[in-house]
Amino acid sequence: MDFALTDDQLAIRDAVEKICAQFGDEYWLRKDREGGFPRDFHEALAQAGWLGIAMPTDVGGAGLGITEAAILMQTISESGGCIAAASSVHMNIFGLHPVVVFGTKEQQQRWLPPLIAGEQQACFGVTEPNTGLNTLKLKTRAVRHGDHYIVDGQKLWISTAQVAHKILLLARTTPIEEVKKARAGLSLFYTDLDRSKIDVREIEKMGRKAVDSNELFIDGLRIPVEDRIGEEGKGFDYILHGMNPERVLLAAEAIGIGKVALKRAAHYAKERIVFDRPIGKNQGIQHPLAERWMELEAAQLMMLKAAWLYDQGKECGAEANAAKYLGGEAGFRACETAVLTHGGMGYAKEFHVERYFREAMLPRIAPVSPQMIFCFIAEKVLGLPKSY
């Protein structure tokens, strides 16, 4: 049992840190105020080859595992770019996993190299306004007409749709009342985001202003049959293969934001003098920070375990969900404590921790709620009856 990162993994962290250092606190503060996709940051990572870290080598990727991808994402978040920085490349790292596993060689060669090179960006079109986490009840329809499908419907909380060229889209090809199994009848497509057929409306939100979130209204989108991934009706099964890696990466990002918040809080506690002594000398300041460190370290161990299991081809559903929950909670609590450690100045944007705090809410909510993770663990691990 070895808990140390390998020399190659440490080298990844070091190289990514050097890129992130070019985009400091003031860069991300400006992006938080003004919005606008961080294209220069995205391009810097693409030029260094990091967008293909977990992609196959025959399409220009590095062929590394989810463990290395998690190290990459934690490093990006921990740099101070936090969830905004991580979200700008998150889809590139994990999103096309169904293409890697189930796509044809022709599809892989057609779709993956432009994504790895940063020439194209993609968004993930699954969630809908009226279904929430009940993915099997998606209402967006794709009706086949010979060599193409016509798609109509709505999608909600679609990140990067303002700048994306492509969309990974899950739609119903067989009405739910006509399928024998609830998970059947959904098909997965990777196709052009045709803005003449898709109305993209940005949602104003609490944080992560640099990376847009949107509602999509799809009216008559034409998708060629060759843009369908795998067999018709098996799209939900294909999506499931990408869920565990995504949970691992979200955990890594949440841990990263927690660690940078903790670092800032500890530094402030050593420098801030009140009653002729640094506030960090007071146990009322020390103890919460020490507790946050332990929570983050424990979450990181679960995250790395889940990543290792996935890379070894072993079952990791429980661990990936647990990592996402523990990472999200630990990251949020660390950011909250960082704000409180700063006192009044924690409310000021110039100290950055309020931005961390706002962004740290996102990994707690998405892509699956804490309550659904509890249900999963209760049913799949503890053998309790399904509650929903």
PASE-89829 format. One record per atom (N, C-alpha, C): y, x, z. Coordinates in pm, whole numbers, plus 50000, padded with zeros to 5 digits. Example, Ala and Ser with C-alpha at 12.3 -4.5 7.8 and 13.67 -1.06 7.14 Angstrom:
BEGIN
494315131950780;495505123050780;496705132050780;497755128550708;498945136750714;500035129050787;
This chain:
BEGIN
498815008650000;500005000050000;501245008950000;502075007549896;503245016049879;504475007249861;505445008549949;506645000249943;507795007149872;507595019349826;508665026949763;508755023849614;509975023549561;510155022549417;509725035649352;509215034849231;508815046849159;510055054449111;509845066749066;510955074549013;511585067548893;510755061448808;511285054448692;512095042248733;511645035248835;512375023548882;513705027548946;513695038549019;514955043649076;515905048048966;515355053448858;516185057648745;516835045548678;516105034548671;516675022148616;517865017948701;517655017648830;518735013548920;519965022548905;519725035648897;520835045148886;521605043348755;520855041648645;521505040148514;522315027248506;521775016448561;522485003648556;523705003948647;523595010648761;524745012048851;525915018948780;525605028848698;526665036148627;527375027248527;526615018448460;527255008948368;528114999148445;527564993748553;528294983748631;529564989448694;529555002448722;530725008848782;531945008348691;531705006548561;532815005248465;533494991648477;532844982348547;533354968748560;533474965748709;534574969948766;534734969448910;535214956048963;535614956149089;535994943949159;537144936649089;538124944149039;539274937748977;538894930848847;537924936448775;537444930148653;536864916448683;535984915848784;535324903148816;536264893348885;537254898548958;538264889849017;539084883248906;539424890948803;540174885348690;539334874848616;538054877848596;537174868148529;537024855448612;537024856748743;536914845148831;538164836448822;539304842948801;540564835448792;540764829048654;540464836848550;540824832848414;539664826848336;538434829848376;537294825648298;537144834148174;536304829648082;536064837247961;534814845847975;533894844447882;532624851447891;532854866647894;532144873947980;532334888647992;531634896147878;532184894847757;531524900547639;531384915647647;532414922447698;532344937047705;531244941647800;531054934447910;529974937748003;528614935247937;528474923747873;527244920147802;526934930747695;527954934947620;527754944747514;527354958447569;527924962247683;527594975147744;526114975647783;525614964847840;524204964347877;523304964047752;523764956747649;522984955947525;522894969547458;524014976547450;524034989647384;523144999747455;523004998047586;522145007047663;520675002847660;520404991547594;519024987047577;518454978747689;519294974447784;518754967747902;518394953047878;518934946847774;518624932747751;517174930547709;516524941047664;515124939947624;514164946047722;514564947147848;513744954247946;512334948747959;512174935547947;510834929547963;510294924247831;510914928247720;510464923947587;509464934147530;508594929847437;507614939047378;508294950447301;507634961847298;508204973547230;508254971747079;507354963647021;507324962246876;508474953846821;509274947846910;510474940846866;511724947646920;511594959746970;512734967247018;512954966847168;512044960447242;512184959947387;511594972247455;511754972447588;511234983847666;509804981747711;509304969347704;507924966547741;507624968247889;508644967147973;508444968748117;508154955048180;507954955048311;507534942948379;508664935248443;508294924248507;509264916148580;509784923748702;508984932748756;509484940948867;510704948848824;510614955448708;511744963248658;512924954148622;512614942448567;513684932948535;514394928248662;513624926248769;514214922048897;515104933048954;514664945448942;515494956748987;516794957048909;516704954848779;517894954348694;518854943448742;518334931348763;519194920148797;519784921448937;519004926849030;519544928949165;520664939249161;520474949749083;521494960149073;522794954549015;522674946248911;523864940048851;524594931548953;523864923049024;524484914349123;525094922349237;524354932349282;524784940549396;526004949149363;526314950849235;527474958849196;528794952149231;528744939349261;529964931749289;530264921649180;529534922749068;529664912648963;528994899749002;528044900849093;527374889449155;526724880149052;526734867249078;526014857848994;526674856548857;527984858448849;528664857948719;528124868748627;528044880948677;527534892048596;526074889948561;525284886048660;523854884048635;523614872748536;524374861948548;524184850448461;524534853448316;525374863248293;525764866448156;524614872348076;523584877748147;522434883548077;521114877348121;521154868348217;519944862548277;519044856248171;519624848248081;518834841447980;518154851347887;518844862147852;518254872247765;517034878847828;517054880447959;515984887748027;514714879448035;514824866848076;513614859048099;513414847548002;514514842447943;514484829547876;513534828447759;513384839147683;512524838547565;511074842347595;510724841947723;509344844947761;508334836147687;508594823147667;507634815047590;507424820147448;508454826147390;508294831947255;507404844247262;507594852447365;506784864447382;505314860847398;505024850347473;503644846747505;503024837747398;503794828047347;503214817747260;503754817747117;504804825347093;505374825646959;504514833746863;504654830846734;503944838746634;504634852246617;503954861446553;504554874546526;505804873046442;505774863846346;506934861446261;508114856446345;507844847246437;508914842046522;509484853046612;508604861146669;509064871946755;509964881746680;509554885346559;510344894746479;511664888546434;511654875446416;512864868546370;513864866246483;513374863346601;514244859046709;514584869746812;513654878346847;513864887146962;514784899146936;514664906246823;515554917746803;517044914546812;517534903446751;518984900646765;519394897846909;518494892146988;518784889447128;518844902447207;517904911247182;517844924147252;519064932647219;519484932147093;520624940147049;521974934347093;521954922347149;523194916047191;523944909447078;523304908546960;523954902346844;523954887146854;523004881746925;522924867346946;522764864447094;523224852747134;523024847947270;522344834447264;521604831547369;520824819147373;521134811347500;520944798347493;521034789947612;519724782347629;519544776647747;518274770847789;518454755947805;517944747847710;518194733547709;517034725447762;516964723847893;515874716047954;516424704448036;517244707048135;517664696748230;518514685848163;518404673648218;519104662148163;519804654248273;520804645948235;521594638848337;520794629648427;519794622848373;519144612148449;517724615448496;517304628048478;515944631548519;515904642148629;516964650048644;516984660248748;515814669748735;515074671448845;513924680548847;512654674048794;512724661248758;511554654248706;511454656748555;511084669048521;511104673548382;510224665148292;509134659948345;508204652148263;508814639148212;509944635148269;510584622748226;511794625148134;511834636948072;512924639947979;512994629247870;514234625747832;514434614947735;514874619847598;515304632347587;515694637547455;514504636847360;514704630547243;513614628147148;513724637147026;512574642046982;512474649446857;511444642346771;511904636546661;511034628746573;510784636646445;509504638546411;509194646646294;509364638646165;509974645246066;510114639945931;509684650945834;508414651345803;507914661445710;508024675545765;508894683745707;509004697745745;510074700345850;510574689845914;511594691746016;511544680446119;512274682546229;512434672446334;513894668446340;514134656146381;515494651446411;515564648746561;516544654846625;516644654346772;517904646846814;517744638046912;518854630946973;518664630847125;519754632347198;519654631847343;520784639247412;520624641447541;521624648347622;520954659147707;521684669647734;521264680147826;522414683247922;522084687448042;523104689448145;522894702848215;524014709048257;524014721948326;523404732948239;523874733348114;523384743248020;524344755148019;523894766348073;524734778248084;524884785247950;526054790847927;526454798947811;526454791247679;526404778047682;526394770447557;527704771847479;528794775547547;530054777747476;529994789647383;529144799347414;529104811747334;527764814047266;526764805547295;525414807747245;525304804847095;524434812447030;524094810146890;522814801946877;521944802946978;520624796746975;520414788347101;519464779147092;519094771247209;517574770147217;517044772547336;515634769947365;515574755747418;515024746747339;515184732447364;513834725747390;513744718447500;512554710547532;512874695947504;512054689747421;512294675747382;510974668247372;511054655247385;509844646947377;509534643347233;508314647047188;507884643847052;506914632047049;506354628647164;505504616747175;506014608447293;506284595547274;506754587347385;505814588247505;506374588347624;505584590447744;504534579647763;504804567547716;503834556747731;502624558447637;502714567947544;501624570047449;500774582247481;501104589647584;500324601647617;499324598647727;498204605947726;497164604047826;497484611447955;498164622847942;498564630548059;500084631548063;500654630548182;502114630348196;502764642948140;502064654348149;502654666948104;502574668747954;501924659647882;501794660747737;502974653947668;503124656747538;504114650047457;505484656447453;505664667647525;506914675147519;506714687547432;507674690547346;507554702047256;508744711347276;508504724147250;509514734447275;509974740447142;511284741547128;511884746847005;512864758047040;512994767546948;514064777446956;514774777146823;516024772646825;516684769646698;518184772146709;518864770846595;520314772746593;521014761946674;522034766146747;522864756646818;523934751846720;523594741446646;524444736146540;525534727346602;526754732546607;527844725546676;528354713546599;527904711746474;528254699546402;527384687846448;526264691146516;525344680846566;525244680946719;525784691246781;525734692246928;527154693546981;527564683847059;528874684047123;528724690847258;529394702147275;529274710347397;530524708247482;530354702747600;531494700047689;531324707747819;532284716347846;532204724947965;532454716948093;531734720748198;531864714448330;532654723848420;533754719248476;534484727348574;533664727748702;533594739448763;532714740948878;533314750248984;532604751549094;533124758449212;533254773549191;532304779549123;532304794049107;531734797948973;531544810948952;530974816548830;531734811748706;533054812448714;533884807448605;533694815448477;533284828048489;533124836448371;531964832048282;531024824748339;529864820048261;529874804848265;530054798948146;530254784548137;528984776648166;529164764548219;528114754548235;528554742148158;527594735048097;527984724948001;527074712748002;527614701747947;526814690247909;526744690047758;525544687647704;525334687447560;524994673347513;525644668947408;525354656147345;524804659047206;523534656247187;522824659747063;522654647346977;523164647946855;523134636346767;522694640646627;521404638446598;520894641246465;520694656046435;520344663946534;520104678246513;518824680146432;518914687346322;517754689846237;517134703346273;515854703146311;515144715346350;513954717446256;513894728546184;512734731246098;511454732546182;510344728546124;509054729446194;508774743746237;509204753546156;508924767646190;509714772346312;510624764046363;511344767446486;510674761346609;509524754946592;508764749946707;507884761146760;507844762646892;507004772846956;505644766746989;504584772646937;503244768046968;502964754246911;502064747146979;501624733946931;502574722946975;502624712746892;503404700946930;502774694347053;503624690447147;503174683347266;502814692047384;502834705447366;502464714547475;503644722447530;504844717747501;506034725047542;506184726747692;505774716547768;505904717647914;505034728847968;503824730247915;502944741047958;503564754647926;504224755647812;504844768347773;506004771747865;506784761547900;507924763647990;507444768548127;506314763148174;505794766848306;505564781848317;505174788348207;504904802648210;506144810948240;507324805248215;508544812548243;509164809348377;508614799748450;509244795348574;509094805648686;507904811448701;507734821248808;508594833748787;508644839448666;509564850748647;511014847148676;511424835048636;512804831148663;513084830448813;512144825048889;512344824349033;512474838249094;511674847549045;511744861349094;513114867449064;513594865448942;514894871148904;516034864748982;515974851449004;517014844849085;517014850249227;515814852649282;515734858449417;516394872049420;516124880249319;516714893649313;518224892949305;518744883749225;520184882349212;520824877849343;520164868249411;520694863449539;520684874449644;519624882349646;519554893449741;520644903649710;520884906049582;521934915449543;523294911249592;523634898449576;524944893749621;525024894449773;523904891749842;523894892949987;524124907150034;523554916649962;523674930750002;525094936049982;525724932249872;527094937049852;528034930449952;527764917849987;528584911050088;528424917850224;527184921250259;526914927850387;527584941550393;527544948750282;528174961850276;529684960850298;530304951150234;531744949250251;532084945150394;531254936550451;531524931850587;531404943250687;530374951550672;530204962850764;531364972650752;531804975150628;532934984250608;534194978750673;534454965850654;535634959650713;535564960150866;534364957750920;534214957651066;534474971451127;534234981951051;534524995451101;536004998951090;536694993050993;538074996550966;539084987551038;538704975251065;539624965451122;539784967751272;541014970651315;541294973551456;541984961551520;541384956351626;541974945551705;541774948951852;542814947351934;542764951252075;542384966052089;542944973951999;542814988552004;541374993551984;540554985851912;539174990051886;538694983251758;537804989751686;537264983251565;536454970951603;536604960451528;535894948151562;534374950151552;533944959951474;532514962651462;531884968151589;532714971251687;532204975851815;531754964151902;532134952251861;531794940351939;530434934851894;529584931651990;528254926551957;528334913051884;529404905551909;529584892951839;529734894851688;530164906651648;530244910151505;528964917251462;528474926351545;527304934451510;526044926051488;525764917251581;524474910351580;524264901451458;525254893351417;525044885551295;524824894351172;525524905551163;525334914551049;523954920751051;523494924551169;522154930251180;521084920051142;521294907551182;520344896951148;520324894550997;521494894750934;521554892750789;520804903950716;520934916450765;520214927650703;518714925150708;518214920750821;516774918250833;516314907050740;517124896650730;516764885650640;516714890150495;517674898150455;517704903050318;516514912250288;516184920850382;515044929850362;513734922250352;513574912050435;512354903950431;512254896450298;513374890950252;513394883950124;513064893450010;513564905750018;513304915449912;511824918949905;511174920150019;509744922950019;508954911849952;509294899349980;508624888149915;508904887949766;510134890949728;510494891249587;509694901849513;509604913749570;508854924549505;507354921549502;506864914849605;505444910949604;505184901149490;506054891249477;505874881249370;505934887949233;506884897149216;507004904149088;505764912549059;505264919349161;504054927649144;502864918949105;502694907749173;501584898749140;501684894048996;502894890248954;503064885648818;502714896648718;503204908648742;502944919848650;501474923748646;500754920648754;499314923548758;498484912148699;499154901748651;498434890448595;497784881548698;498244882248822;497664874348930;498504861848957;497914852149021;498614839849058;499764843249154;500944838049125;502104841649208;503024829849232;502554817549206;503424805949220;504024804449359;503194805749461;503684804249598;504674815249633;504324827549597;505184838849630;506514838349554;506464834449426;507694833649347;508624822849402;508064811349439;508884800749497;509414804849634;508564811249714;509014815749846;510114826149832;509974835249735;510994845549714;512324839249675;512254829249586;513484822649544;514164815849663;513384809049746;513954802449863;514524812649963;513714822450000;514144832350099;515334840450050;515304844249922;516424851749866;517694843649863;517584830949820;518754822449814;519384820149951;518534817550050;519054815150185;519624827850247;518934838950233;519404851650290;520704856050225;520774854550092;522004858350022;523184850050065;522974837050077;524054828050118;524514831150260;523564832850350;523924835450489;524674848750504;524304858550424;525004871350428;526444869750380;526644861850275;527994859550225;528834851650324;528224841750386;528924833950488;529354842850604;528454851350650;528774860450760;529834870450720;529824874750594;530844884050546;532234877650552;532334864950512;533614857950520;534064856950666;533154853150754;533504851650896;533874865050959;533234875750917;533554889050969;534984892950932;535394889050813;536754892050769;537804883050835;537364872650902;538314863550964;539174856850859;540474856150885;541394849750791;541394856250655;541224869550653;541254876550525;540004873550441;538974868050504;537814864050428;538104852450335;539204845650361;539624834250278;540494838750162;540874851550162;541764856850059;540954862649944;541374859749822;540634864349705;540614879449694;541644886249740;541724900749722;540624908249797;539964901849893;538874908249966;537494904849908;537474896349807;536294893749724;535174885649791;535064885849923;533904879349986;533924864249968;535094858249951;535124843649927;534514840449791;534684849549694;534054847649563;532544848949576;532104858849651;530664860249674;530104847349736;530824842149835;530364830349907;530204818349814;531194816349725;531104805149633;529944806849536;529774818949485;528704821149388;527324820949453;527244824249580;525954824649649;525344810849667;526124800449647;525574786949657;524624783849541;524904789849424;524134786449304;522644789649315;522244801549362;520804804349372;520064795549473;520804789049562;520164779749654;519804766749584;520614762949485;520454750149418;519534751149297;519784761049214;519114762049084;518104773549082;517084772648998;516744761648908;515864751048975;515594752849104;514794743149177;515334742449320;515354730649377;515964728849509;515044734149619;515614737449736;514784741649849;513724731149885;514094718449875;513164707849914;511944707449822;512144709749692;511014710049600;510114722149625;510714733049668;509914744749705;509074741749829;509664735049927;508894731050046;507704722350005;507964712849915;506884703949869;505794711949800;506174721649719;505204729749647;504324737649744;504944744149841;504194752149938;503294743050021;503824731650063;503034722250145;501784717750071;501944714449942;500814709349864;499874720349818;500414730749755;499584741049689;499024751349785;499744754249893;499294764549988;498614758350110;499254748150166;498734742250289;497764730650265;497644726250141;496674715850110;497074702050155;498374699850177;498844686750220;498974677350100;498934664150122;499014654850009;500374655449942;500384653249811;501614653249734;502554642249784;503824645549801;504764636349865;505714629649769;505604632349640;506554626749545;505854622749417;
